[in-house]
Amino acid sequence: AAPAAAPAPEAVSPAPQADAPDTLGSLFRQAAEQGKTKIGMDLLVNAARLRPTFEDPADFEGNIRPVRLSRGAERPRLMCFSSYMALGGVHQYAQLAAPFRGSRDVAALPAVGFVQGESLPATPEAFFRFQARVVSEYADGAPVVLLGSSAGGMIAHSVAAALESEGTPPAGVVLLDTYLPYSASIGQFENAMLDEMYEREALVSMEGVRMSAMGWYLHLFEGWKPPESSVPSLLVRAADPLGEVDPDASAADWQSDWPADSAVDVPGNHFTMMEKQAGTTAQAIEDWLADL
């Protein structure tokens, strides 16, 4: 008998974009797993160089608006800044904002350049000018305190300095476990930071746009030093290290080290102080605001 005819091959159609693997994100993950984070970061930066940038805030491509997380009549209002790490976003502040509901306005700004179609700032100064403009519109003449967790604290401080130079300083700045960008204290936790970031990737999609934006900002702030500012400031430090530390090490060897006017320690590590221990972190902020 003649062999049965082979079935005609089915037409192959491209997989839907949503199901396609994210090449940039997966390559960076592979680099991190192989201990080649620096090479992976170079990949992200080079990918970001292909994206549009803006120098004038008016030329920004996108639609960044504050997201309100809490409403209340007490002043000052709080404006939170998303970190420029891949995990960054307004969700960082959801648990922190909960205790303020009914008492104080809390809003958060999304990270700039983390959504498809958004441009990236050409310089740190362009970034801060853009954020300062959004804060001014949000405050509308009312007193406001700028707040940032981790790298978001760098942004809060710098936007405060930009507003101060324009004659409209905020009432204060709160930095939540923020490290100076050239600090050796945070460098020892690089691997732990990446592990914690990937453990939380269900919160956001670690895709190419986000990853290239993170790489761009890390490149942008290489060698950067925070501008001087006379705005009152509070550093809220995590009481627990993010990873293992030398048993003989003092807290000064690993804790955040931003030169703020006041500092207070709260329970938790770099991440959990904003999550399951967010209530005590919020109370530390409220106590400082009461004396501002």
N, C-alpha and C positions, 0 to 999 in steps of 0.2 A: 504494500500500500504506500501511496505517496505520503511523504511526511506532511504533517499538518502545517499549514502556512503560519509563519510567525506573526503574532499580532502586530498591527501597525503601531509604531511608537507614538506615545501620547505627546501632544504638543507641550513643550515646556514653557511655562510662563514665569516671569520673575516673581519671587516671593514678595508679599506686601512689605512696604518699607518698615512698618512697625515691627515686623518679625525678623528683619534682617539684623545680623550681628553688627554691633557698632565697632568698626575697626579701630578707631582711635582709642576709644575707651578700653577695649580688650587688649590692645597692644600695651597701653600704659600699665594695665593690671599685670600683664605678663612680665613687664620690666620690673615692677615692684616685687613680684614674687621671686624673681631671679636676683634680687639685690642690685638691680640696675636702675634705681629710681632716677638718678641724674640723667641717664640716657632717655628714660621715659619722659622726663620733664622737658628736655630739649625737643623731643618730638611734639609735645603739646605747644610749646612756644612757636615752633616753626609753622605748625598748623594755624595758630592764631594770627601769624603775620599775613595770612591770606585773607583775613577778615577786614571789613571796613572799620576805620577809626574816626574819632571826632576830636577836635581841639576846642571848638566853640560849643558850649552846651546846646545852643540853638540848632546845631547840626546833628545832634544825636538821632540815630535811627531806631525807633522803638517807642514804647509807651510805658514808662515807669511811673507808677503812682503809689502813694502810701496805702498800706492795707491796715484797716483799723482792727485792732485786737481787743480793745477794751474801751468802754465809755464811762465817764465820770466827770464831776464838776470841779474836783480839786485841781489846783495848779501848783507846779508847772505840769504841762503835758510831757509825755515821754515819746521820743522818736528813736526807734531801734534801727540799726544798720546791719544788713545781712553780711556775713563773712564772704570773702571772695574765694574760699575753698570750695571744692566741687559740691560739698554737702550743704553749702550756704543757701539761705532763703528765709522768708518770713516765718516758716514753720519752726525755726530755731527758737522763736520767742513765744510760741503758743502757750506752753506751760508756765512760763514766767509771767505772762500777762494775766493769767487767770485770777490770781489774788487781787488784782487791781480793778476787776470788773465791778462797776457800780460806784467806784470812788475816783478813778483817774483815767484820763484818756491815754491810751497806749496805741501807737501805730508802728508799723515796720516797713522799711523800704526794701523791695526786692534787690538782689544783686544785679548790677548793670552788665549786660552782655551775655547773660546766661540763658537767653531764649533765642531760638532761631529767628534771624532777621535783625537782631539788635546789634548795633555797632559797639566797639570797645573804645575806651578813652585812650588818646594818643600819649598822654602824660599823666602822672599823678595829679598835677594841678588841674588839668581838664576834668578829671574825675571828681575832685573835691568841689570845684566850681559848680559842676552839674548838680551834685548832691546838695550843696548849699542853696541853690535856687529852689529845689524841691522843698527843702526844710522851711525856707522863708514863706513859700506859698501855704504850706501846711500850718505853720504857727500863726500866720495872719496877725502878727502883732502881739500875740499872747506869749507868756514865758514858756520856754520849752527846754527840757534837758535831753541831751543827746546820749544815747546808750549803745554800746556794741559789745558783743561777745567774741572772744578770740580776736581774729583779724578785724572783725567789725569794730572793735575798740579803737584800732588805729584810724579807721575811717571816721568814727565819731570825734576823736580828738582833732583830726585834721580839718574836718568840716567846721568844727567850732572855731578853729584858728582862722579859717577863711571868712566865716561870718563876723568874727571879731575885727578882722581887717577892713570889713565893709561898714563897721560901726553898728552892727546889730548882733552882738554876741549872745549866745544862748545862756540860760541861767546856770548850767552846769554840764559836766560830762561824767558818765559812769562807764568804766572799762571793766568788763567781766573776764577775768583770767587772760588778760592781753599781755603778750610778750613783745619786747622790742624785736624788730625783724632780724637783727644781727645777734640776738641773744643765744649764748651757748646752752642756756637752761632748757629751751624748748627743743634744741637740736637733738638732744639725747632721746627724745620721745618720737622721733620721726616715724619709725616703724610702727610703734603703738598707735600713733595718730592715724596712719593709713589703715591699720587693722580696724580701728574703731569706726573710721569713715565707711569702710566697706560693710561693716556689720549693720550700718544704718542706711544702706542704699535703697531699702524699700521706701524710704521717705521721698527720694527723688531719683530720677533716672540719670545714672552716671554715663551719659552719652557724650558724643564728640563736642557739641556746642559748650556744654558745661565744662568738660575737661580742658578744652582749648582756652576757655575764659580763665579758668584757674591758673593754667600755665602762663597766660599773658600777665595776670596780676602779680604772680610771683616774680616774673621777669621785670615788671615795671617797678617793683619795690626793692630790687637788689641795690644795696648801698644807700637806700633812702633813709633819711633821718626825720623824725617828727618835727614839725614847725613849733616854734615857741608859742605859748598861749597862757594868758592869765586867767582863763575861765576856771572856776572852782572844779576840782576833779576828785573822783573816788575810784580806787582800784579795789575790786572785789576778787579775792584770790581763792582758788580751790585749796582746801585743807589737805587733800590727798593727791599724791602723784599719779600721773596717767599710766605709768609703767613702773617697772622695778628700778629702784635707786640703790646706790651704795648704802649699806647699813650705817656707815659712819658719816653719811652726807647730812648736812643741815638743810633746813627748809630753804635757805637762801640759795642753795645749789640747784634747786629745781623749780621753785615757785616763780610765778610771773613777777616781772621786775619793772613794770612801767613806773616812771617817776611822777606819781600822782600826789595831790595835796594830802589825801587821807587814804588809808588802806584798812581792809577788814577781811578776815578769813571766814569762809563758810563751809559747811559739810559738803563732801563730794569731790569728784575729780573734774577735769576740764570739761567733760561731757555731762556727767550726772548732776552737777550743780545747776544745770539748765533743764534737767529732766525730773527724776524722782525727788531731788532735793530743791526743786525750783521754788518751793514755798519759803524756805529759809533764805534763799538768795533774794527773793522779792522783798522780804521783811528787812533785810540789811539795806536794800536800796531805799525803802520807805523811811527807815530810821534816819538815813542821811538827808533825804529830801525834807524831812520835818525840821531839820536844823539849818537848811540852806538859806 
